[in-house]
């Protein structure tokens, strides 16, 4: 086939999703900044450099979800001549007259999730993730050849009420229906605008065919804790067999990745359907991954309640991974969400199990102490403005964050967003105009905490990152600039005033 004809099915995303982030995934958060504050060239060179490209314009590393969809299409019977995971800067080699479907995977296409308040705080135009997504779907080759655009991934729900020129929105697990949807589109059969994919049995989640960004390897899907605002909880809990997980680790290492991030909603409950941990199986998995020889192993995500229930497991995992010897530290993504037991009871009644809801702040503090002892770096989320939250609830979260200040990590305060299909899906989201003085104090406090710890995190991450000294020097400079620029906002917010 002549190259310019393009592939029939092109899987891709924009620059904010298709980046190596210099080996430090947290740099990807820069995508939430507007262009007026972070110009394109700074975003591209220092935060979201493009993934490497193959000679045929393919992306050599890609988001894990996109890799799963690619694998499902190949397993379904499509050939490699028909399907490509395309590099967004080389779409000229992938999209042509033969292209009938462009499948886009995105976590936050309209910028509705990640630290949405920044857009409102800064007030300097749309964030990069939204503008780059819109630029992608308006790419000249897509306009010229008019393939059907199907958007899937964690953020696809954001497009439900948007009229931006997307043909189909795919909600749910891609492997279940996407190959059949492609088949129908290629045959000219009707396909609804919104498609819902079912849960795929764990042993039928396919093995990736190429490396994933940050070496992310799926361990399982779903969460039983049932938090009212959360979408993973809508998925049934499943864990993949150890061998399939190790196969995905092997694919990553064979294709150039050196670091592995194990992903599920609670990696510590691997192999368990509820709150009891299966220590033997978790350690078998960890030993298996370690034996394959990655430079580092990290975890995304784990439940604080599980860690609190079984601190011994954290210590054993540390030992197997070699935290403190083979790798200096281990990062783990966690959800604190609130310091108010009342809000926890109202919207996350199972969050602390088997611990008591009333002990949540203590559980969080105990875990931070444990993480500190074991050299684990927590990256935590908070949810601000959940329905019914009062000033007193926010003060409790402020007190909790204050008590964690000495521990290294990051804390991301997220405005509550209504996600279609969740228990709170029909309620109103939270915005700048709803914020109480206490909310601004909390955002200011998190900003202060993050600016304080970012420098340490940068120096810790330095040796892992693929970036050269120029990028590191620039990042140090940007860090200092952020200190100066954000300081005035931080001070204002800490006084309980809106940032602008
Ligand atoms: S514990 Fe985390 S993943 Fe599970 S339902 Fe709650 S917010 Fe979602």
Boltz pocket constraint, residues with backbone or C-beta under 6 A from the ligand:
constraints:
  - pocket:
      binder: B
      contacts: [[A, 223], [A, 224], [A, 225], [A, 226], [A, 227], [A, 230], [A, 231], [A, 232], [A, 233], [A, 265], [A, 303], [A, 335], [A, 348], [A, 351]]
      max_distance: 6.0
